[in-house]
Amino acid sequence: MARILIVDDSPTEIHALRTMLEKHGHAVTTAESGEEGVAAAKAQVPDLVLMDVVMPGLNGFQATRDLSKSDETSHVPVVVVSTKDQATDRVWAMRQGARDYITKPVAEKELLQTIGKYLNA
């Protein structure tokens, strides 16, 4: 199936997302910060990135902007996965280059439907 990069500083969130994705045959790699996520995405060029927002250092909005503006990764869909659920957060994520936005806690069905829009395109 797809190669998906999860960028999140929470081991619990990484475990939950990884479990849902691997159960459906996706290959998962992880990064624990925005900086690691940008480096991993540029090195691996995954099929999709799941990006947390609230992280120390480079936050998810900044990392998404870096990926969407980079020649190596601008074609890779970034889906923001965050506890921030304000309309302004969603708008800002899209302005940074995110393709979609999911609010935590993530429901497996919603996750699979959302990423399916970009993996089956």
Backbone as XML, in Angstrom:
<?xml version="1.0"?>
<chain id="A" units="angstrom">
  <residue number="1" name="MET">
    <atom name="N" x="0.847" y="-1.190" z="0.000"/>
    <atom name="CA" x="0.000" y="0.000" z="0.000"/>
    <atom name="C" x="0.889" y="1.248" z="0.000"/>
  </residue>
  <residue number="2" name="ALA">
    <atom name="N" x="0.496" y="2.260" z="0.769"/>
    <atom name="CA" x="1.202" y="3.537" z="0.737"/>
    <atom name="C" x="2.300" y="3.620" z="1.788"/>
  </residue>
  <residue number="3" name="ARG">
    <atom name="N" x="3.267" y="4.501" z="1.499"/>
    <atom name="CA" x="4.313" y="4.837" z="2.469"/>
    <atom name="C" x="3.886" y="6.146" z="3.137"/>
  </residue>
  <residue number="4" name="ILE">
    <atom name="N" x="3.640" y="6.080" z="4.451"/>
    <atom name="CA" x="3.112" y="7.233" z="5.177"/>
    <atom name="C" x="4.076" y="7.628" z="6.283"/>
  </residue>
  <residue number="5" name="LEU">
    <atom name="N" x="4.378" y="8.924" z="6.354"/>
    <atom name="CA" x="5.230" y="9.474" z="7.395"/>
    <atom name="C" x="4.342" y="10.150" z="8.436"/>
  </residue>
  <residue number="6" name="ILE">
    <atom name="N" x="4.490" y="9.738" z="9.695"/>
    <atom name="CA" x="3.782" y="10.368" z="10.809"/>
    <atom name="C" x="4.763" y="11.288" z="11.519"/>
  </residue>
  <residue number="7" name="VAL">
    <atom name="N" x="4.404" y="12.573" z="11.653"/>
    <atom name="CA" x="5.237" y="13.537" z="12.372"/>
    <atom name="C" x="4.450" y="13.990" z="13.599"/>
  </residue>
  <residue number="8" name="ASP">
    <atom name="N" x="4.895" y="13.534" z="14.779"/>
    <atom name="CA" x="4.186" y="13.842" z="16.026"/>
    <atom name="C" x="5.154" y="13.655" z="17.176"/>
  </residue>
  <residue number="9" name="ASP">
    <atom name="N" x="5.106" y="14.541" z="18.163"/>
    <atom name="CA" x="6.016" y="14.419" z="19.303"/>
    <atom name="C" x="5.458" y="13.535" z="20.410"/>
  </residue>
  <residue number="10" name="SER">
    <atom name="N" x="4.257" y="12.997" z="20.230"/>
    <atom name="CA" x="3.650" y="12.137" z="21.240"/>
    <atom name="C" x="3.793" y="10.667" z="20.861"/>
  </residue>
  <residue number="11" name="PRO">
    <atom name="N" x="4.541" y="9.883" z="21.652"/>
    <atom name="CA" x="4.663" y="8.443" z="21.372"/>
    <atom name="C" x="3.299" y="7.746" z="21.356"/>
  </residue>
  <residue number="12" name="THR">
    <atom name="N" x="2.379" y="8.206" z="22.188"/>
    <atom name="CA" x="1.039" y="7.613" z="22.238"/>
    <atom name="C" x="0.295" y="7.831" z="20.930"/>
  </residue>
  <residue number="13" name="GLU">
    <atom name="N" x="0.349" y="9.054" z="20.402"/>
    <atom name="CA" x="-0.321" y="9.357" z="19.127"/>
    <atom name="C" x="0.336" y="8.591" z="17.980"/>
  </residue>
  <residue number="14" name="ILE">
    <atom name="N" x="1.664" y="8.530" z="17.985"/>
    <atom name="CA" x="2.369" y="7.788" z="16.933"/>
    <atom name="C" x="1.931" y="6.323" z="16.958"/>
  </residue>
  <residue number="15" name="HIS">
    <atom name="N" x="1.881" y="5.742" z="18.153"/>
    <atom name="CA" x="1.480" y="4.341" z="18.269"/>
    <atom name="C" x="0.053" y="4.134" z="17.753"/>
  </residue>
  <residue number="16" name="ALA">
    <atom name="N" x="-0.865" y="5.009" z="18.141"/>
    <atom name="CA" x="-2.265" y="4.865" z="17.714"/>
    <atom name="C" x="-2.399" y="4.975" z="16.196"/>
  </residue>
  <residue number="17" name="LEU">
    <atom name="N" x="-1.761" y="5.979" z="15.611"/>
    <atom name="CA" x="-1.848" y="6.168" z="14.155"/>
    <atom name="C" x="-1.156" y="5.019" z="13.421"/>
  </residue>
  <residue number="18" name="ARG">
    <atom name="N" x="0.034" y="4.635" z="13.894"/>
    <atom name="CA" x="0.779" y="3.542" z="13.256"/>
    <atom name="C" x="-0.046" y="2.263" z="13.256"/>
  </residue>
  <residue number="19" name="THR">
    <atom name="N" x="-0.681" y="1.959" z="14.387"/>
    <atom name="CA" x="-1.483" y="0.740" z="14.508"/>
    <atom name="C" x="-2.624" y="0.736" z="13.488"/>
  </residue>
  <residue number="20" name="MET">
    <atom name="N" x="-3.333" y="1.859" z="13.384"/>
    <atom name="CA" x="-4.447" y="1.944" z="12.422"/>
    <atom name="C" x="-3.956" y="1.765" z="10.988"/>
  </residue>
  <residue number="21" name="LEU">
    <atom name="N" x="-2.853" y="2.415" z="10.658"/>
    <atom name="CA" x="-2.351" y="2.381" z="9.279"/>
    <atom name="C" x="-1.754" y="1.027" z="8.914"/>
  </residue>
  <residue number="22" name="GLU">
    <atom name="N" x="-0.943" y="0.461" z="9.800"/>
    <atom name="CA" x="-0.307" y="-0.826" z="9.494"/>
    <atom name="C" x="-1.334" y="-1.947" z="9.392"/>
  </residue>
  <residue number="23" name="LYS">
    <atom name="N" x="-2.414" y="-1.838" z="10.153"/>
    <atom name="CA" x="-3.490" y="-2.834" z="10.091"/>
    <atom name="C" x="-4.083" y="-2.895" z="8.680"/>
  </residue>
  <residue number="24" name="HIS">
    <atom name="N" x="-3.993" y="-1.784" z="7.966"/>
    <atom name="CA" x="-4.537" y="-1.720" z="6.604"/>
    <atom name="C" x="-3.438" y="-1.795" z="5.543"/>
  </residue>
  <residue number="25" name="GLY">
    <atom name="N" x="-2.265" y="-2.266" z="5.941"/>
    <atom name="CA" x="-1.210" y="-2.564" z="4.983"/>
    <atom name="C" x="-0.284" y="-1.438" z="4.608"/>
  </residue>
  <residue number="26" name="HIS">
    <atom name="N" x="-0.398" y="-0.284" z="5.260"/>
    <atom name="CA" x="0.483" y="0.834" z="4.921"/>
    <atom name="C" x="1.839" y="0.684" z="5.605"/>
  </residue>
  <residue number="27" name="ALA">
    <atom name="N" x="2.875" y="1.139" z="4.938"/>
    <atom name="CA" x="4.222" y="1.171" z="5.514"/>
    <atom name="C" x="4.379" y="2.514" z="6.218"/>
  </residue>
  <residue number="28" name="VAL">
    <atom name="N" x="4.738" y="2.481" z="7.494"/>
    <atom name="CA" x="4.776" y="3.697" z="8.297"/>
    <atom name="C" x="6.190" y="3.995" z="8.769"/>
  </residue>
  <residue number="29" name="THR">
    <atom name="N" x="6.596" y="5.263" z="8.618"/>
    <atom name="CA" x="7.811" y="5.759" z="9.252"/>
    <atom name="C" x="7.384" y="6.931" z="10.125"/>
  </residue>
  <residue number="30" name="THR">
    <atom name="N" x="8.231" y="7.275" z="11.091"/>
    <atom name="CA" x="7.849" y="8.322" z="12.031"/>
    <atom name="C" x="8.971" y="9.326" z="12.243"/>
  </residue>
  <residue number="31" name="ALA">
    <atom name="N" x="8.569" y="10.511" z="12.689"/>
    <atom name="CA" x="9.500" y="11.558" z="13.104"/>
    <atom name="C" x="8.873" y="12.234" z="14.317"/>
  </residue>
  <residue number="32" name="GLU">
    <atom name="N" x="9.705" y="12.662" z="15.256"/>
    <atom name="CA" x="9.192" y="13.187" z="16.514"/>
    <atom name="C" x="9.265" y="14.700" z="16.633"/>
  </residue>
  <residue number="33" name="SER">
    <atom name="N" x="9.625" y="15.389" z="15.546"/>
    <atom name="CA" x="9.652" y="16.856" z="15.568"/>
    <atom name="C" x="9.446" y="17.363" z="14.145"/>
  </residue>
  <residue number="34" name="GLY">
    <atom name="N" x="9.140" y="18.642" z="14.043"/>
    <atom name="CA" x="8.979" y="19.238" z="12.721"/>
    <atom name="C" x="10.255" y="19.149" z="11.902"/>
  </residue>
  <residue number="35" name="GLU">
    <atom name="N" x="11.395" y="19.408" z="12.556"/>
    <atom name="CA" x="12.677" y="19.340" z="11.848"/>
    <atom name="C" x="12.939" y="17.930" z="11.332"/>
  </residue>
  <residue number="36" name="GLU">
    <atom name="N" x="12.731" y="16.928" z="12.198"/>
    <atom name="CA" x="12.925" y="15.528" z="11.786"/>
    <atom name="C" x="11.961" y="15.165" z="10.661"/>
  </residue>
  <residue number="37" name="GLY">
    <atom name="N" x="10.736" y="15.661" z="10.764"/>
    <atom name="CA" x="9.726" y="15.357" z="9.755"/>
    <atom name="C" x="10.089" y="15.893" z="8.386"/>
  </residue>
  <residue number="38" name="VAL">
    <atom name="N" x="10.559" y="17.132" z="8.351"/>
    <atom name="CA" x="10.963" y="17.732" z="7.071"/>
    <atom name="C" x="12.142" y="16.950" z="6.485"/>
  </residue>
  <residue number="39" name="ALA">
    <atom name="N" x="13.134" y="16.639" z="7.321"/>
    <atom name="CA" x="14.306" y="15.888" z="6.842"/>
    <atom name="C" x="13.901" y="14.508" z="6.346"/>
  </residue>
  <residue number="40" name="ALA">
    <atom name="N" x="13.032" y="13.824" z="7.103"/>
    <atom name="CA" x="12.603" y="12.478" z="6.704"/>
    <atom name="C" x="11.798" y="12.523" z="5.417"/>
  </residue>
  <residue number="41" name="ALA">
    <atom name="N" x="10.920" y="13.494" z="5.279"/>
    <atom name="CA" x="10.104" y="13.599" z="4.066"/>
    <atom name="C" x="10.978" y="13.854" z="2.842"/>
  </residue>
  <residue number="42" name="LYS">
    <atom name="N" x="11.990" y="14.688" z="2.992"/>
    <atom name="CA" x="12.872" y="14.981" z="1.857"/>
    <atom name="C" x="13.751" y="13.777" z="1.514"/>
  </residue>
  <residue number="43" name="ALA">
    <atom name="N" x="14.139" y="13.006" z="2.520"/>
    <atom name="CA" x="14.990" y="11.833" z="2.292"/>
    <atom name="C" x="14.189" y="10.666" z="1.722"/>
  </residue>
  <residue number="44" name="GLN">
    <atom name="N" x="12.973" y="10.452" z="2.231"/>
    <atom name="CA" x="12.190" y="9.271" z="1.874"/>
    <atom name="C" x="11.139" y="9.536" z="0.803"/>
  </residue>
  <residue number="45" name="VAL">
    <atom name="N" x="10.688" y="10.765" z="0.676"/>
    <atom name="CA" x="9.581" y="11.158" z="-0.203"/>
    <atom name="C" x="8.412" y="10.167" z="-0.075"/>
  </residue>
  <residue number="46" name="PRO">
    <atom name="N" x="7.707" y="10.230" z="1.058"/>
    <atom name="CA" x="6.577" y="9.320" z="1.283"/>
    <atom name="C" x="5.400" y="9.647" z="0.368"/>
  </residue>
  <residue number="47" name="ASP">
    <atom name="N" x="4.396" y="8.775" z="0.374"/>
    <atom name="CA" x="3.190" y="9.019" z="-0.415"/>
    <atom name="C" x="2.270" y="10.033" z="0.260"/>
  </residue>
  <residue number="48" name="LEU">
    <atom name="N" x="2.401" y="10.167" z="1.599"/>
    <atom name="CA" x="1.545" y="11.075" z="2.362"/>
    <atom name="C" x="2.207" y="11.343" z="3.702"/>
  </residue>
  <residue number="49" name="VAL">
    <atom name="N" x="1.965" y="12.549" z="4.262"/>
    <atom name="CA" x="2.487" y="12.910" z="5.580"/>
    <atom name="C" x="1.307" y="13.253" z="6.486"/>
  </residue>
  <residue number="50" name="LEU">
    <atom name="N" x="1.311" y="12.676" z="7.691"/>
    <atom name="CA" x="0.367" y="13.061" z="8.741"/>
    <atom name="C" x="1.147" y="13.944" z="9.705"/>
  </residue>
  <residue number="51" name="MET">
    <atom name="N" x="0.716" y="15.210" z="9.850"/>
    <atom name="CA" x="1.503" y="16.222" z="10.559"/>
    <atom name="C" x="0.765" y="16.771" z="11.779"/>
  </residue>
  <residue number="52" name="ASP">
    <atom name="N" x="1.362" y="16.601" z="12.954"/>
    <atom name="CA" x="0.857" y="17.249" z="14.161"/>
    <atom name="C" x="1.173" y="18.742" z="14.062"/>
  </residue>
  <residue number="53" name="VAL">
    <atom name="N" x="0.494" y="19.564" z="14.861"/>
    <atom name="CA" x="0.772" y="21.001" z="14.854"/>
    <atom name="C" x="1.644" y="21.397" z="16.032"/>
  </residue>
  <residue number="54" name="VAL">
    <atom name="N" x="1.230" y="21.032" z="17.241"/>
    <atom name="CA" x="1.905" y="21.503" z="18.447"/>
    <atom name="C" x="3.099" y="20.598" z="18.758"/>
  </residue>
  <residue number="55" name="MET">
    <atom name="N" x="4.292" y="21.103" z="18.396"/>
    <atom name="CA" x="5.538" y="20.383" z="18.656"/>
    <atom name="C" x="6.595" y="21.413" z="19.013"/>
  </residue>
  <residue number="56" name="PRO">
    <atom name="N" x="7.573" y="21.032" z="19.836"/>
    <atom name="CA" x="8.659" y="21.976" z="20.141"/>
    <atom name="C" x="9.504" y="22.236" z="18.897"/>
  </residue>
  <residue number="57" name="GLY">
    <atom name="N" x="10.147" y="23.387" z="18.868"/>
    <atom name="CA" x="10.962" y="23.737" z="17.700"/>
    <atom name="C" x="10.068" y="24.105" z="16.536"/>
  </residue>
  <residue number="58" name="LEU">
    <atom name="N" x="10.347" y="23.517" z="15.394"/>
    <atom name="CA" x="9.557" y="23.766" z="14.187"/>
    <atom name="C" x="8.170" y="23.155" z="14.369"/>
  </residue>
  <residue number="59" name="ASN">
    <atom name="N" x="7.124" y="23.983" z="14.392"/>
    <atom name="CA" x="5.784" y="23.419" z="14.588"/>
    <atom name="C" x="5.237" y="22.852" z="13.277"/>
  </residue>
  <residue number="60" name="GLY">
    <atom name="N" x="4.092" y="22.210" z="13.363"/>
    <atom name="CA" x="3.522" y="21.551" z="12.194"/>
    <atom name="C" x="3.156" y="22.486" z="11.059"/>
  </residue>
  <residue number="61" name="PHE">
    <atom name="N" x="2.717" y="23.700" z="11.396"/>
    <atom name="CA" x="2.405" y="24.676" z="10.351"/>
    <atom name="C" x="3.678" y="25.043" z="9.583"/>
  </residue>
  <residue number="62" name="GLN">
    <atom name="N" x="4.766" y="25.299" z="10.325"/>
    <atom name="CA" x="6.037" y="25.657" z="9.691"/>
    <atom name="C" x="6.586" y="24.494" z="8.862"/>
  </residue>
  <residue number="63" name="ALA">
    <atom name="N" x="6.514" y="23.287" z="9.406"/>
    <atom name="CA" x="7.009" y="22.109" z="8.687"/>
    <atom name="C" x="6.184" y="21.863" z="7.423"/>
  </residue>
  <residue number="64" name="THR">
    <atom name="N" x="4.876" y="22.041" z="7.515"/>
    <atom name="CA" x="4.003" y="21.877" z="6.341"/>
    <atom name="C" x="4.367" y="22.891" z="5.266"/>
  </residue>
  <residue number="65" name="ARG">
    <atom name="N" x="4.599" y="24.127" z="5.673"/>
    <atom name="CA" x="4.994" y="25.166" z="4.717"/>
    <atom name="C" x="6.311" y="24.793" z="4.040"/>
  </residue>
  <residue number="66" name="ASP">
    <atom name="N" x="7.286" y="24.308" z="4.825"/>
    <atom name="CA" x="8.578" y="23.896" z="4.250"/>
    <atom name="C" x="8.381" y="22.799" z="3.202"/>
  </residue>
  <residue number="67" name="LEU">
    <atom name="N" x="7.564" y="21.791" z="3.536"/>
    <atom name="CA" x="7.350" y="20.677" z="2.611"/>
    <atom name="C" x="6.607" y="21.117" z="1.359"/>
  </residue>
  <residue number="68" name="SER">
    <atom name="N" x="5.612" y="21.994" z="1.520"/>
    <atom name="CA" x="4.805" y="22.407" z="0.364"/>
    <atom name="C" x="5.580" y="23.331" z="-0.573"/>
  </residue>
  <residue number="69" name="LYS">
    <atom name="N" x="6.621" y="23.993" z="-0.069"/>
    <atom name="CA" x="7.410" y="24.909" z="-0.906"/>
    <atom name="C" x="8.667" y="24.257" z="-1.488"/>
  </residue>
  <residue number="70" name="SER">
    <atom name="N" x="9.001" y="23.056" z="-1.008"/>
    <atom name="CA" x="10.206" y="22.372" z="-1.478"/>
    <atom name="C" x="9.928" y="21.609" z="-2.771"/>
  </residue>
  <residue number="71" name="ASP">
    <atom name="N" x="10.845" y="21.714" z="-3.721"/>
    <atom name="CA" x="10.688" y="20.997" z="-4.993"/>
    <atom name="C" x="10.593" y="19.486" z="-4.789"/>
  </residue>
  <residue number="72" name="GLU">
    <atom name="N" x="11.346" y="18.951" z="-3.808"/>
    <atom name="CA" x="11.354" y="17.502" z="-3.591"/>
    <atom name="C" x="10.034" y="16.968" z="-3.034"/>
  </residue>
  <residue number="73" name="THR">
    <atom name="N" x="9.323" y="17.806" z="-2.272"/>
    <atom name="CA" x="8.164" y="17.300" z="-1.536"/>
    <atom name="C" x="6.853" y="18.050" z="-1.806"/>
  </residue>
  <residue number="74" name="SER">
    <atom name="N" x="6.847" y="19.017" z="-2.684"/>
    <atom name="CA" x="5.630" y="19.822" z="-2.894"/>
    <atom name="C" x="4.451" y="18.979" z="-3.399"/>
  </residue>
  <residue number="75" name="HIS">
    <atom name="N" x="4.730" y="17.848" z="-4.024"/>
    <atom name="CA" x="3.662" y="16.981" z="-4.543"/>
    <atom name="C" x="3.108" y="16.025" z="-3.479"/>
  </residue>
  <residue number="76" name="VAL">
    <atom name="N" x="3.770" y="15.927" z="-2.317"/>
    <atom name="CA" x="3.361" y="14.990" z="-1.264"/>
    <atom name="C" x="2.234" y="15.617" z="-0.443"/>
  </residue>
  <residue number="77" name="PRO">
    <atom name="N" x="1.068" y="14.961" z="-0.379"/>
    <atom name="CA" x="-0.023" y="15.526" z="0.412"/>
    <atom name="C" x="0.304" y="15.502" z="1.903"/>
  </residue>
  <residue number="78" name="VAL">
    <atom name="N" x="0.043" y="16.626" z="2.569"/>
    <atom name="CA" x="0.200" y="16.721" z="4.018"/>
    <atom name="C" x="-1.194" y="16.848" z="4.619"/>
  </residue>
  <residue number="79" name="VAL">
    <atom name="N" x="-1.517" y="15.949" z="5.543"/>
    <atom name="CA" x="-2.775" y="16.013" z="6.285"/>
    <atom name="C" x="-2.421" y="16.373" z="7.723"/>
  </residue>
  <residue number="80" name="VAL">
    <atom name="N" x="-2.925" y="17.515" z="8.180"/>
    <atom name="CA" x="-2.674" y="17.932" z="9.556"/>
    <atom name="C" x="-3.571" y="17.118" z="10.485"/>
  </residue>
  <residue number="81" name="VAL">
    <atom name="N" x="-2.974" y="16.603" z="11.557"/>
    <atom name="CA" x="-3.697" y="15.832" z="12.573"/>
    <atom name="C" x="-3.404" y="16.519" z="13.903"/>
  </residue>
  <residue number="82" name="SER">
    <atom name="N" x="-4.404" y="17.223" z="14.451"/>
    <atom name="CA" x="-4.135" y="18.071" z="15.608"/>
    <atom name="C" x="-5.282" y="18.110" z="16.601"/>
  </residue>
  <residue number="83" name="THR">
    <atom name="N" x="-4.948" y="18.456" z="17.837"/>
    <atom name="CA" x="-5.981" y="18.703" z="18.845"/>
    <atom name="C" x="-6.581" y="20.084" z="18.648"/>
  </residue>
  <residue number="84" name="LYS">
    <atom name="N" x="-5.903" y="20.947" z="17.921"/>
    <atom name="CA" x="-6.417" y="22.301" z="17.660"/>
    <atom name="C" x="-7.595" y="22.181" z="16.692"/>
  </residue>
  <residue number="85" name="ASP">
    <atom name="N" x="-8.773" y="22.638" z="17.137"/>
    <atom name="CA" x="-9.949" y="22.419" z="16.296"/>
    <atom name="C" x="-10.710" y="23.698" z="15.944"/>
  </residue>
  <residue number="86" name="GLN">
    <atom name="N" x="-10.020" y="24.826" z="15.992"/>
    <atom name="CA" x="-10.649" y="26.083" z="15.614"/>
    <atom name="C" x="-10.637" y="26.246" z="14.088"/>
  </residue>
  <residue number="87" name="ALA">
    <atom name="N" x="-11.632" y="26.938" z="13.574"/>
    <atom name="CA" x="-11.687" y="27.180" z="12.124"/>
    <atom name="C" x="-10.428" y="27.906" z="11.652"/>
  </residue>
  <residue number="88" name="THR">
    <atom name="N" x="-9.907" y="28.822" z="12.473"/>
    <atom name="CA" x="-8.703" y="29.557" z="12.072"/>
    <atom name="C" x="-7.503" y="28.622" z="11.920"/>
  </residue>
  <residue number="89" name="ASP">
    <atom name="N" x="-7.438" y="27.568" z="12.751"/>
    <atom name="CA" x="-6.341" y="26.601" z="12.629"/>
    <atom name="C" x="-6.428" y="25.866" z="11.300"/>
  </residue>
  <residue number="90" name="ARG">
    <atom name="N" x="-7.644" y="25.480" z="10.935"/>
    <atom name="CA" x="-7.851" y="24.781" z="9.662"/>
    <atom name="C" x="-7.464" y="25.665" z="8.480"/>
  </residue>
  <residue number="91" name="VAL">
    <atom name="N" x="-7.921" y="26.907" z="8.517"/>
    <atom name="CA" x="-7.608" y="27.845" z="7.431"/>
    <atom name="C" x="-6.095" y="28.061" z="7.342"/>
  </residue>
  <residue number="92" name="TRP">
    <atom name="N" x="-5.454" y="28.262" z="8.487"/>
    <atom name="CA" x="-4.012" y="28.498" z="8.493"/>
    <atom name="C" x="-3.257" y="27.279" z="7.965"/>
  </residue>
  <residue number="93" name="ALA">
    <atom name="N" x="-3.694" y="26.078" z="8.345"/>
    <atom name="CA" x="-3.043" y="24.852" z="7.856"/>
    <atom name="C" x="-3.123" y="24.781" z="6.330"/>
  </residue>
  <residue number="94" name="MET">
    <atom name="N" x="-4.292" y="25.087" z="5.774"/>
    <atom name="CA" x="-4.459" y="25.043" z="4.316"/>
    <atom name="C" x="-3.584" y="26.108" z="3.644"/>
  </residue>
  <residue number="95" name="ARG">
    <atom name="N" x="-3.469" y="27.258" z="4.269"/>
    <atom name="CA" x="-2.624" y="28.318" z="3.698"/>
    <atom name="C" x="-1.153" y="27.925" z="3.697"/>
  </residue>
  <residue number="96" name="GLN">
    <atom name="N" x="-0.775" y="27.034" z="4.609"/>
    <atom name="CA" x="0.616" y="26.565" z="4.660"/>
    <atom name="C" x="0.863" y="25.436" z="3.667"/>
  </residue>
  <residue number="97" name="GLY">
    <atom name="N" x="-0.197" y="24.919" z="3.059"/>
    <atom name="CA" x="-0.027" y="23.878" z="2.055"/>
    <atom name="C" x="-0.641" y="22.539" z="2.415"/>
  </residue>
  <residue number="98" name="ALA">
    <atom name="N" x="-1.277" y="22.436" z="3.590"/>
    <atom name="CA" x="-1.923" y="21.171" z="3.956"/>
    <atom name="C" x="-3.079" y="20.897" z="3.004"/>
  </residue>
  <residue number="99" name="ARG">
    <atom name="N" x="-3.332" y="19.627" z="2.738"/>
    <atom name="CA" x="-4.445" y="19.250" z="1.860"/>
    <atom name="C" x="-5.715" y="18.973" z="2.645"/>
  </residue>
  <residue number="100" name="ASP">
    <atom name="N" x="-5.542" y="18.586" z="3.943"/>
    <atom name="CA" x="-6.710" y="18.236" z="4.751"/>
    <atom name="C" x="-6.349" y="18.407" z="6.209"/>
  </residue>
  <residue number="101" name="TYR">
    <atom name="N" x="-7.362" y="18.232" z="7.079"/>
    <atom name="CA" x="-7.193" y="18.487" z="8.510"/>
    <atom name="C" x="-8.085" y="17.526" z="9.279"/>
  </residue>
  <residue number="102" name="ILE">
    <atom name="N" x="-7.504" y="16.788" z="10.206"/>
    <atom name="CA" x="-8.253" y="15.860" z="11.053"/>
    <atom name="C" x="-8.007" y="16.270" z="12.505"/>
  </residue>
  <residue number="103" name="THR">
    <atom name="N" x="-9.065" y="16.266" z="13.309"/>
    <atom name="CA" x="-8.935" y="16.612" z="14.717"/>
    <atom name="C" x="-8.762" y="15.354" z="15.560"/>
  </residue>
  <residue number="104" name="LYS">
    <atom name="N" x="-7.833" y="15.426" z="16.526"/>
    <atom name="CA" x="-7.616" y="14.337" z="17.470"/>
    <atom name="C" x="-8.709" y="14.377" z="18.526"/>
  </residue>
  <residue number="105" name="PRO">
    <atom name="N" x="-9.088" y="13.267" z="19.126"/>
    <atom name="CA" x="-8.620" y="11.920" z="18.824"/>
    <atom name="C" x="-9.143" y="11.452" z="17.464"/>
  </residue>
  <residue number="106" name="VAL">
    <atom name="N" x="-8.293" y="10.759" z="16.736"/>
    <atom name="CA" x="-8.597" y="10.351" z="15.371"/>
    <atom name="C" x="-9.406" y="9.064" z="15.359"/>
  </residue>
  <residue number="107" name="ALA">
    <atom name="N" x="-10.508" y="9.094" z="14.624"/>
    <atom name="CA" x="-11.295" y="7.879" z="14.408"/>
    <atom name="C" x="-10.706" y="7.152" z="13.197"/>
  </residue>
  <residue number="108" name="GLU">
    <atom name="N" x="-10.560" y="5.845" z="13.306"/>
    <atom name="CA" x="-9.932" y="5.059" z="12.240"/>
    <atom name="C" x="-10.645" y="5.259" z="10.899"/>
  </residue>
  <residue number="109" name="LYS">
    <atom name="N" x="-11.975" y="5.232" z="10.911"/>
    <atom name="CA" x="-12.728" y="5.372" z="9.659"/>
    <atom name="C" x="-12.450" y="6.727" z="9.012"/>
  </residue>
  <residue number="110" name="GLU">
    <atom name="N" x="-12.450" y="7.791" z="9.808"/>
    <atom name="CA" x="-12.179" y="9.127" z="9.277"/>
    <atom name="C" x="-10.764" y="9.213" z="8.721"/>
  </residue>
  <residue number="111" name="LEU">
    <atom name="N" x="-9.803" y="8.632" z="9.439"/>
    <atom name="CA" x="-8.411" y="8.646" z="8.983"/>
    <atom name="C" x="-8.284" y="7.958" z="7.628"/>
  </residue>
  <residue number="112" name="LEU">
    <atom name="N" x="-8.845" y="6.771" z="7.520"/>
    <atom name="CA" x="-8.733" y="6.015" z="6.264"/>
    <atom name="C" x="-9.460" y="6.698" z="5.120"/>
  </residue>
  <residue number="113" name="GLN">
    <atom name="N" x="-10.627" y="7.278" z="5.394"/>
    <atom name="CA" x="-11.357" y="8.002" z="4.337"/>
    <atom name="C" x="-10.567" y="9.220" z="3.874"/>
  </residue>
  <residue number="114" name="THR">
    <atom name="N" x="-9.998" y="9.951" z="4.824"/>
    <atom name="CA" x="-9.263" y="11.170" z="4.487"/>
    <atom name="C" x="-8.019" y="10.854" z="3.675"/>
  </residue>
  <residue number="115" name="ILE">
    <atom name="N" x="-7.200" y="9.913" z="4.142"/>
    <atom name="CA" x="-5.974" y="9.623" z="3.391"/>
    <atom name="C" x="-6.300" y="8.945" z="2.064"/>
  </residue>
  <residue number="116" name="GLY">
    <atom name="N" x="-7.394" y="8.205" z="2.016"/>
    <atom name="CA" x="-7.801" y="7.544" z="0.778"/>
    <atom name="C" x="-8.055" y="8.528" z="-0.357"/>
  </residue>
  <residue number="117" name="LYS">
    <atom name="N" x="-8.511" y="9.730" z="-0.029"/>
    <atom name="CA" x="-8.761" y="10.758" z="-1.052"/>
    <atom name="C" x="-7.489" y="11.117" z="-1.790"/>
  </residue>
  <residue number="118" name="TYR">
    <atom name="N" x="-6.355" y="11.022" z="-1.093"/>
    <atom name="CA" x="-5.078" y="11.456" z="-1.677"/>
    <atom name="C" x="-4.242" y="10.294" z="-2.185"/>
  </residue>
  <residue number="119" name="LEU">
    <atom name="N" x="-4.438" y="9.124" z="-1.637"/>
    <atom name="CA" x="-3.664" y="7.965" z="-2.057"/>
    <atom name="C" x="-4.265" y="7.306" z="-3.296"/>
  </residue>
  <residue number="120" name="ASN">
    <atom name="N" x="-5.563" y="7.478" z="-3.499"/>
    <atom name="CA" x="-6.225" y="6.847" z="-4.639"/>
    <atom name="C" x="-6.403" y="7.796" z="-5.817"/>
  </residue>
  <residue number="121" name="ALA">
    <atom name="N" x="-5.877" y="8.996" z="-5.660"/>
    <atom name="CA" x="-6.072" y="10.009" z="-6.716"/>
    <atom name="C" x="-5.226" y="9.708" z="-7.930"/>
  </residue>
</chain>
